[in-house]
């Protein structure tokens, strides 16, 4: 008992025991992920859960290990400046590890959703780059925010600057953003699709050849391609001549007949 009390009274021995326990806990977590859970997910018909398990294995392992190291550092009671640096570095490493995993998870999730049936109209192969970039921006912003918190930095000034920059960019790219959002809602609402013949209020009529995030392209019967901003289409009345279940089309043609003709 005296030996145990002597060991526990020594901060270096306590820190060493905490590190050893964290290494053991991390090894157990890795064994659970690589053994028990790996065998369980192999029974499923999809590979998504297998990829997700592989993705979570590394960050969970290092998180458990680094949490133990952080507890050991607090046990040693370093000077405040060294404690601040060590704890900040550990938090930074954890944030970077989970940021990389979140980055890969977002890409994997969007790829899975884009190949599913029409249950998810928003995520399509053509909108995949948009959501991929949007997800990366959100993940990067979140990582930057947590890094500021990890080092106990004042985020009020950063948030105010980001708000001012966002307002300036919004005014400068007003038309581009209008087209972008209109293109997004056109893809979600799907009033027409590639290959449909549509009529617009402005008199444009033709076959849709491409639906982009900024504009829509149609080919007229005169073999002329027209590029129309999505914001214009979103505010127009759209007549879709190919919207019905029948693939045949009705075309009205005016035929001039002279007076006195024998019909």
ABEGO torsion letter per residue (X at the ends): XAAAAAAAABAAAAAAAAAAAAAAAAAAAAAAAAAAAAAAAAABABAAAAAAAAAAAAAAAAAAAAAAAAAAAAAAGBBAAAAAAAAAAAAAAAAAAAAAAAAAAAAAAAAAAAABBAABAABBAAAAAAAAAAAAAAAAAAAAAAAAAAAGBBAAAAAAAAAAAAAAAAAAAAAAAAAAAAAAAAAAAGABBBGBBBBBAAGBBEBBABBBAABBBBBBAAGBBBBBBAAAAAABBBBBAAABABABBBBBBBBBBBBGBBX
